[in-house]
Amino acid sequence: MFEQGARHPARDLVDSKCVNPTAFLLASAKMLGHLKLNNYAKAIQDSVYEVIAEGKIWTPDIGGKHNMNEFTDAVFSKVKLA
């Protein structure tokens, strides 16, 4: 129900840290919304979109040079709870 959409093992990406965690983060936000934790869901979703829109921290698949840890750190540094 809250899958990020990857249905293949992607063994070539294991331990590479070059995967894009956007789908996982947005699926997690949807799950939080389903659990009626809407403030948390919106905070994560807005932060993901903000990082992507800034264009400073991108993973290689969207034209960047940062790894998934750097992207995730950038997202969570922007989380603001209302």
C-alpha positions in Angstrom: 0.0 0.0 0.0 2.8 2.4 0.8 5.5 1.0 -1.5 8.1 3.3 -3.1 7.6 1.5 -6.4 10.9 -0.3 -6.9 10.1 -3.9 -7.7 13.5 -5.2 -8.7 16.4 -6.2 -6.4 18.9 -3.7 -8.0 21.8 -5.7 -6.8 24.1 -3.4 -8.6 23.0 -0.5 -6.4 23.4 -2.3 -3.1 25.8 -0.4 -0.8 26.5 2.2 -3.5 24.6 5.0 -1.7 23.8 6.4 -5.1 20.0 5.6 -5.1 17.5 8.3 -4.8 15.4 8.1 -1.6 12.7 10.4 -2.8 10.1 7.7 -3.4 10.8 6.0 -0.1 10.4 9.3 1.8 7.2 10.3 -0.1 5.8 6.8 0.5 6.6 7.2 4.2 4.8 10.6 4.2 1.7 9.0 2.7 1.8 6.3 5.4 2.0 9.0 8.1 -1.0 10.8 6.4 -3.0 7.6 6.4 -2.3 7.3 10.1 -3.7 10.8 10.6 -0.2 12.2 11.4 -0.8 14.9 8.8 1.6 17.5 10.3 4.5 15.0 10.0 3.4 13.8 6.6 3.3 17.4 5.3 6.6 18.3 6.9 8.4 15.5 5.2 6.7 15.9 1.8 7.3 19.7 1.8 11.0 19.2 2.7 11.5 16.6 -0.1 10.0 19.0 -2.7 12.0 21.9 -1.3 15.3 20.1 -1.6 14.6 19.1 -5.1 13.4 22.6 -6.1 16.6 24.2 -4.7 18.7 22.0 -7.0 21.7 22.0 -4.8 21.6 18.5 -3.4 20.6 16.0 -6.1 21.4 12.3 -6.5 23.1 11.1 -9.8 19.8 9.9 -11.3 18.4 13.4 -11.5 21.7 15.1 -12.6 23.4 15.6 -9.2 26.6 14.2 -7.6 25.4 13.7 -4.0 24.6 10.3 -2.4 21.4 9.3 -0.7 22.7 10.1 2.8 23.5 13.7 1.7 20.1 14.0 0.1 18.3 12.6 3.1 20.2 14.8 5.5 19.3 17.9 3.4 15.6 16.8 3.5 15.5 16.3 7.3 17.4 19.5 7.9 14.4 21.3 6.4 11.7 19.5 8.3 9.6 22.0 10.2 6.7 20.9 12.3 3.8 23.2 12.8 
